[in-house]
Amino acid sequence: MPAVLGNLIVLAALAAVVGLAVRSLWKSRRAGGHCNGDCASCGGCHGGCHTK
């Protein structure tokens, strides 16, 4: 029984970390903190993000 409890604790911690990562990505995307490949409207890299 203690092994099952340990596994549940590890799974809960892992689920929390994954949930926080997804939440961070979601908030970043909603705030415009991602690269969409359109350098003309990109405010973060000043048009030089995808040079050939």
N, CA and C atoms as a LAMMPS dump frame, in Angstrom:
ITEM: TIMESTEP
0
ITEM: NUMBER OF ATOMS
156
ITEM: BOX BOUNDS ff ff ff
-5.0000000000000000e+02 5.0000000000000000e+02
-5.0000000000000000e+02 5.0000000000000000e+02
-5.0000000000000000e+02 5.0000000000000000e+02
ITEM: ATOMS id mol type element x y z
1 1 1 N 0.812 -1.208 0
2 1 2 C 0 0 0
3 1 3 C 0.855 1.271 0
4 2 1 N 1.979 1.322 0.736
5 2 2 C 2.797 2.54 0.701
6 2 3 C 3.366 2.838 -0.692
7 3 1 N 3.632 1.786 -1.49
8 3 2 C 4.138 2.019 -2.843
9 3 3 C 3.087 2.712 -3.705
10 4 1 N 1.84 2.34 -3.539
11 4 2 C 0.759 2.966 -4.297
12 4 3 C 0.616 4.423 -3.881
13 5 1 N 0.733 4.686 -2.596
14 5 2 C 0.638 6.058 -2.099
15 5 3 C 1.785 6.901 -2.645
16 6 1 N 2.975 6.331 -2.683
17 6 2 C 4.123 7.047 -3.243
18 6 3 C 3.926 7.359 -4.709
19 7 1 N 3.405 6.392 -5.456
20 7 2 C 3.127 6.618 -6.874
21 7 3 C 2.084 7.705 -7.07
22 8 1 N 1.065 7.713 -6.233
23 8 2 C 0.032 8.745 -6.344
24 8 3 C 0.598 10.136 -6.061
25 9 1 N 1.49 10.226 -5.096
26 9 2 C 2.106 11.517 -4.77
27 9 3 C 2.963 12.002 -5.934
28 10 1 N 3.747 11.096 -6.508
29 10 2 C 4.591 11.465 -7.65
30 10 3 C 3.73 11.869 -8.839
31 11 1 N 2.673 11.131 -9.12
32 11 2 C 1.785 11.472 -10.232
33 11 3 C 1.088 12.813 -10.005
34 12 1 N 0.684 13.078 -8.776
35 12 2 C 0.043 14.357 -8.468
36 12 3 C 1.022 15.516 -8.658
37 13 1 N 2.264 15.326 -8.224
38 13 2 C 3.277 16.373 -8.401
39 13 3 C 3.561 16.597 -9.881
40 14 1 N 3.669 15.524 -10.645
41 14 2 C 3.907 15.635 -12.082
42 14 3 C 2.742 16.323 -12.78
43 15 1 N 1.53 15.975 -12.406
44 15 2 C 0.349 16.61 -12.994
45 15 3 C 0.327 18.109 -12.669
46 16 1 N 0.731 18.471 -11.459
47 16 2 C 0.774 19.883 -11.079
48 16 3 C 1.804 20.64 -11.91
49 17 1 N 2.967 20.055 -12.121
50 17 2 C 4.007 20.705 -12.914
51 17 3 C 3.552 20.869 -14.36
52 18 1 N 2.973 19.835 -14.931
53 18 2 C 2.478 19.915 -16.304
54 18 3 C 1.359 20.952 -16.4
55 19 1 N 0.475 20.973 -15.423
56 19 2 C -0.601 21.953 -15.413
57 19 3 C -0.086 23.38 -15.353
58 20 1 N 0.935 23.616 -14.53
59 20 2 C 1.512 24.954 -14.441
60 20 3 C 2.221 25.344 -15.739
61 21 1 N 2.881 24.391 -16.384
62 21 2 C 3.539 24.683 -17.658
63 21 3 C 2.514 25.046 -18.73
64 22 1 N 1.435 24.287 -18.796
65 22 2 C 0.377 24.572 -19.772
66 22 3 C -0.251 25.926 -19.478
67 23 1 N -0.466 26.217 -18.227
68 23 2 C -1.049 27.511 -17.838
69 23 3 C -0.132 28.666 -18.254
70 24 1 N 1.167 28.482 -18.041
71 24 2 C 2.126 29.51 -18.421
72 24 3 C 2.129 29.728 -19.934
73 25 1 N 2.117 28.641 -20.698
74 25 2 C 2.076 28.761 -22.153
75 25 3 C 0.788 29.434 -22.616
76 26 1 N -0.304 29.075 -22.003
77 26 2 C -1.608 29.65 -22.364
78 26 3 C -1.619 31.159 -22.104
79 27 1 N -1.13 31.567 -20.923
80 27 2 C -1.115 32.984 -20.582
81 27 3 C -0.175 33.753 -21.496
82 28 1 N 0.956 33.155 -21.833
83 28 2 C 1.913 33.8 -22.723
84 28 3 C 1.308 33.989 -24.112
85 29 1 N 0.628 32.978 -24.576
86 29 2 C 0.002 33.062 -25.898
87 29 3 C -1.088 34.128 -25.92
88 30 1 N -1.893 34.196 -24.883
89 30 2 C -2.977 35.188 -24.829
90 30 3 C -2.427 36.604 -24.722
91 31 1 N -1.251 36.749 -24.109
92 31 2 C -0.646 38.064 -23.942
93 31 3 C 0.165 38.479 -25.171
94 32 1 N 0.239 37.618 -26.181
95 32 2 C 0.978 37.947 -27.387
96 32 3 C 2.459 37.653 -27.251
97 33 1 N 2.857 36.801 -26.356
98 33 2 C 4.26 36.503 -26.138
99 33 3 C 4.73 35.294 -26.905
100 34 1 N 4.315 35.147 -28.134
101 34 2 C 4.742 34.015 -28.936
102 34 3 C 5.094 34.5 -30.336
103 35 1 N 5.846 33.713 -31.034
104 35 2 C 6.217 34.052 -32.405
105 35 3 C 5.246 33.357 -33.346
106 36 1 N 4.592 34.14 -34.18
107 36 2 C 3.65 33.56 -35.137
108 36 3 C 4.232 33.492 -36.539
109 37 1 N 5.502 33.886 -36.708
110 37 2 C 6.143 33.829 -38.012
111 37 3 C 5.939 35.061 -38.859
112 38 1 N 5.145 36.008 -38.409
113 38 2 C 4.882 37.243 -39.139
114 38 3 C 5.791 38.334 -38.594
115 39 1 N 6.984 38.46 -39.176
116 39 2 C 7.986 39.386 -38.645
117 39 3 C 7.584 40.845 -38.794
118 40 1 N 6.68 41.152 -39.717
119 40 2 C 6.263 42.535 -39.905
120 40 3 C 5.501 43.06 -38.693
121 41 1 N 4.785 42.161 -38.006
122 41 2 C 4.007 42.61 -36.858
123 41 3 C 4.614 42.144 -35.535
124 42 1 N 5.839 41.607 -35.606
125 42 2 C 6.492 41.095 -34.401
126 42 3 C 7.133 42.251 -33.648
127 43 1 N 6.802 42.407 -32.388
128 43 2 C 7.407 43.477 -31.598
129 43 3 C 8.626 43.037 -30.831
130 44 1 N 8.901 41.739 -30.81
131 44 2 C 9.979 41.233 -29.969
132 44 3 C 11.327 41.129 -30.654
133 45 1 N 11.345 40.921 -31.967
134 45 2 C 12.621 40.674 -32.641
135 45 3 C 12.932 41.738 -33.684
136 46 1 N 12.098 42.716 -33.841
137 46 2 C 12.313 43.871 -34.728
138 46 3 C 12.514 43.463 -36.175
139 47 1 N 11.753 42.458 -36.622
140 47 2 C 11.761 42.079 -38.018
141 47 3 C 12.894 41.175 -38.457
142 48 1 N 13.764 40.771 -37.578
143 48 2 C 14.897 39.952 -37.99
144 48 3 C 14.84 38.538 -37.468
145 49 1 N 13.652 38.042 -37.183
146 49 2 C 13.552 36.733 -36.545
147 49 3 C 13.735 35.585 -37.529
148 50 1 N 13.337 35.746 -38.776
149 50 2 C 13.401 34.648 -39.739
150 50 3 C 14.177 35.098 -40.977
151 51 1 N 15.446 35.363 -40.794
152 51 2 C 16.254 35.784 -41.942
153 51 3 C 16.62 34.579 -42.786
154 52 1 N 16.765 34.788 -44.069
155 52 2 C 17.078 33.69 -44.986
156 52 3 C 18.567 33.589 -45.201
